[in-house]
Amino acid sequence: MLGVHADSLTRLCRNDLQHKGLAFFTTAPDGGHAKWFVDRSYDSRLTADGSSSDSNTEPDLSRYTKKQRQEALNRRACVLHFRAIRQDRTLSTTAIVQRVIAFASQRFPSLRMSQTSIYRWHAAYNSSTKLEELVSVRGGDRRHLASPEAWNAFRDLYLHENRPSIRQCWQEVQSMAAENGWTWCSYDACLRQVDKRVPQAVQIFHRDPKLYRTAIAPYTIQDIESWRAGEHWIGDHKQLDLICRFAGQLIRPWLTCWKDWRTRKVVGWVLSDSPNSSTILGALRHGLMDESNFGGPDCVWIDNGKDYDAWLFHGQTKKQRLSRVKFSVNEEETGGIFHKLGIDVHFSLAYNPNGKARLERWFRTLESFCKAFDTYTGESIDKKPERLAEIIAADRKIPAFELIRERIAKHIEGFNKLADHSMDDLSQDGRTISPNEAYAAWCERRRVMADPDSLNLLMMHWHKPLAVGRNGISLMFCGRTVHYGQFHPALIAFKGNSTESRPLVHVSFDPHDLRSIRVYDKQFCFICTAEINHVGGLAGRIDKDTVGEMQRRKSRYDRSQRNVAEYSLTQTLTPEEQLAEIAAEREETAAAVADDAQAPAALKIVRTPLDGQSKAIQQEELRPAVGSEGMDVRLGAMAMLDKIRANYRRRQNDDSHLETQALDQLREKNHEW
């Protein structure tokens, strides 16, 4: 069939084919002498129909070492010998395996083989195309090498925060490899190589960022002595893992506290039903008012939450702080509590608890406090006690909010006084000391307010600048708008028709007493204390006295704005009347100039010897009427005055400048009348 001599084929089998596993020298199943047997996959002419098949083409093993290729051929020879012996049905499985092992030890002394490996090779090799499955992977698995493009595609799919499974990514890459002609490995090979191709640190960085930050990412170790005692405070919230009764409902209370970084002393705290800027302000007030804290810190470290980043503390919103960088600060516009107290603020990285590691570590110790109550919820949902629902159903076992607050106060007080601990940085003269002792001994400065009373004013809740409306100042509490200072006269100067014409004011208030607010201008000068506005209602819901008082307040407010008129509107002229008057004055001036040009020369007064005697003569003529001298004189004087007035009116109506001068002279001469 091959067209060669038997001796040539024998030499070929002995020198070449047996090493490739394509020929072996053994006894036939029906007995007899040993003969050479050639595998039909050696040449297509040995098949039944003599046709060639691409499916039986041996794979290219050139990328493997010579030792690996030879070992694969030896394994195939053992598999073929195993299959030939199995044709003898009289032999047991043990006898067949023993014969194959004896055959391998005689022909291939360096080949390691067992019963398990024989059956594994037999299952892997079912045609000549599967010869690569018999290659040993010791020293490097080259059987399942894949194209770099395929692994890059797998890496892009697998390194995603949605965390797709390896099988899902492998299937997707398998489809991509078929389309692009890439070489891709099997799923089992992908499982074995994924950690080598993509390091676990890189996998966690992309698939679980939170775990990477807390467990793998390197961090900067802070120097213990980098901050002095009392200089640096850190603040945060913690929801306790227990249930209590608050205002008729069941809640998990929140603890808001400030802690000194160096000594770990809890300097201020507040327990509430929900954390917000008011609880932060209350905890800060608690710490600043405590004399053992020496006036508070120089700087604080807080997170990026909306409550800690509120306008109340910094004088600007979080959006304003992150949207632009200010190179200069306008102190008049900076109204934050921290700025007024002279405290610097540092923000920790978002979603990174390591920035407040000491406070977060102390929060973990509160688990022992929470476990002391029957309503302990567990630190996570999978650790919730099974009897929790039964305990909540038993109303008598639920503690009150006041009890939790009393117990947490004792717990914090005991922690600050505890000297039996394992914290190496809280030691002095070879002995451990409590946070209270460390704070009192190591704090090197005291912060004192220039005006102690101003601290109470600053610790009020401040609202960002507002405009004064027609009903006063409007504030919103719990979704409801409340108005203040509707009729207060001090707020009149801050009202206007448009937003641009109304100057903004600062407002502070006590969250626990909303009956009044304090109003300040832009420079934080006190304006007034505005009370809450009275509201009307339907009949029967508000008494007559209240309605009357509201009306009287409105009347007084209106009267305070009235203007007492000194001049009547009838004395004012319209623009048209003013123009007409100006035109008339111009005409009069022009006429006077023309008359002066045509008038004779000025009159010259001529004096005679009779000057001054007319009066005496007239008196002598009136004297004969005895008893009526005074009356005659008065009548004559009155007649003369009437004549002068008539002459003055006539001359005034004549608009003659010359006659006006003559009238003036006449008035001087008749002055004695």
Secondary structure, DSSP 4 states (H G I P E B T S, - for coil): ---S-HHHHHHHIIIIITTTTSEEEEE-TT-SSEEEEE-GGG-GGGSSS----GGGPPPP-TTS-HHHHHHHHHHHHHHHHHHHHTT-TTS-HHHHHHHHHHHHHHH-TT----HHHHHHHHHH-SSGGGGGGGS--TT---TT---HHHHHHHHHHHSSTT---HHHHHHHHHHHHHHHT-----HHHHHHHHHHHS-HHHHHHHH-HHHIIIIIS--PPPPGGGS-TTTEEEEEEEE-SB-EEETTEEE--EEEEEEETTT--EEEEEEESS--HHHHHHHHHHHHH-GGGTT--SEEEE-S-TTTTSHHHHSS-HHHHHH---SS--TTT---HHHHTT-EEEEPPTT-GGGGHHHHHHHHHHHHHHTTSTTB--SSGGG--TTHHHHHHSGGGSPBHHHHHHHHHHHHHHHHH---S--TTSEETTEE--HHHHHHHH-------SSHHHHHHHTSEEEEEE--BTTBEEEEETTEEEEE-TT-GGGGGG--SSSTTS--EEEEEETTEEEEEEEE-TT--EEEEEEBPP---STTSS-HHHHHHHHHHHHHHHHHT----SS-GGG---HHHHHHHHHHHHHHHHHHHHHHHHS-PPP-----TTTT-HHHHHHHHHTTSTT-HHHHHHHHHHHHHHHHHHHHHHHHHHT-HHHHHHHHHHHHHTTT-
